[in-house]
């Protein structure tokens, strides 16, 4: 059977939406930089016209990221018009879905080389501001659950499965501390594509001064995060609740790109394969407790690949909220020491359409550092789903 391998994976640092460093940088530009770098890392002999397809995730493929942003971004990145492109949307797992579609197309012999990934620019979208839900469905006792706000779903998980405020805050502090250590030690450096950004500040004379910087660091990390400060925050979504801004993921601007090839094509081109795609699964769950999705997706992908949880040496679990992350870890019996070893979305952000590809890049470099054979990327999905992907390190 044909094998799909990852030969390069890169991402931008996350911009803290809606007022972060990347707030005025267009999503097509973030994607362009990642696509160009993923191509460049394939070596000087690799040409963009060799790509068979571009599959790009975006959870809000409208407004600033509308009009098939995959196609626009690919052309912006210098990929010729003969190469097709599609934007896919499975909300928070759009980036993982893009990689899975790429890998499965290669395994099925539909293509040999696919550029996958995703983007989200949460500063430029009206979050929940222009939706027009079907009034009949809003009144339906079952279907209406899909409209449950993400914060409410996190509160539901905390209440239904007894995840305390203190546990959530402790988890969040750990996320920041791990991310802080990773950034200070340079562990993110290889995976991050610097973004040129023009910023304007006031000079000594009070006049605006504009300068260009290269944005290549994670601005959402609280390097001084501590339990005492977090415990003082008020609930963000429900009066008397336990979910706060500090134990929730950050809204984020960012992009990530992953070059996927058939193993034979990588060998033919002399490009070193880094990870082998092993399998992917999605599963449904209650929309009003969407955060528990990984509890169903992880066993499903393990069963489909004939693997056991003990085979997995590293896990990137998207931290949409501390409440759902803790429940998934507890219910699945995950080893906390191998989950989000460099911090997670609470500290690093969750650029929805890019998150799956972003986490894949982070996982790849950490698997190589630790020489871990199998790694997993998993996340919950708004609307009540979960996704999980397994990769194998190619030594």
HELIX and SHEET records of a PDB file:
HELIX    1   1 UNK A   27  UNK A   40  1                                  14    
HELIX    2   2 UNK A   48  UNK A   50  5                                   3    
HELIX    3   3 UNK A   63  UNK A   65  5                                   3    
HELIX    4   4 UNK A   69  UNK A   76  1                                   8    
HELIX    5   5 UNK A   91  UNK A   93  5                                   3    
HELIX    6   6 UNK A   94  UNK A  107  1                                  14    
HELIX    7   7 UNK A  135  UNK A  138  1                                   4    
HELIX    8   8 UNK A  143  UNK A  147  5                                   5    
HELIX    9   9 UNK A  150  UNK A  160  1                                  11    
HELIX   10  10 UNK A  165  UNK A  184  1                                  20    
HELIX   11  11 UNK A  227  UNK A  231  1                                   5    
HELIX   12  12 UNK A  263  UNK A  269  1                                   7    
HELIX   13  13 UNK A  287  UNK A  292  5                                   6    
HELIX   14  14 UNK A  293  UNK A  305  1                                  13    
HELIX   15  15 UNK A  309  UNK A  311  5                                   3    
HELIX   16  16 UNK A  322  UNK A  332  1                                  11    
HELIX   17  17 UNK A  336  UNK A  338  5                                   3    
HELIX   18  18 UNK A  345  UNK A  348  1                                   4    
HELIX   19  19 UNK A  352  UNK A  370  1                                  19    
SHEET    1   A 7 UNK A  15  UNK A  16  0                                        
SHEET    2   A 7 UNK A 252  UNK A 262 -1                                        
SHEET    3   A 7 UNK A   4  UNK A  11 -1                                        
SHEET    4   A 7 UNK A 275  UNK A 284 -1                                        
SHEET    5   A 7 UNK A 385  UNK A 393 -1                                        
SHEET    6   A 7 UNK A 374  UNK A 381 -1                                        
SHEET    7   A 7 UNK A 314  UNK A 317  1                                        
SHEET    1   B 5 UNK A  15  UNK A  16  0                                        
SHEET    2   B 5 UNK A 252  UNK A 262 -1                                        
SHEET    3   B 5 UNK A 113  UNK A 121 -1                                        
SHEET    4   B 5 UNK A  53  UNK A  57  1                                        
SHEET    5   B 5 UNK A  84  UNK A  88  1                                        
SHEET    1   C 2 UNK A 195  UNK A 202  0                                        
SHEET    2   C 2 UNK A 208  UNK A 215 -1                                        
END                                                                             
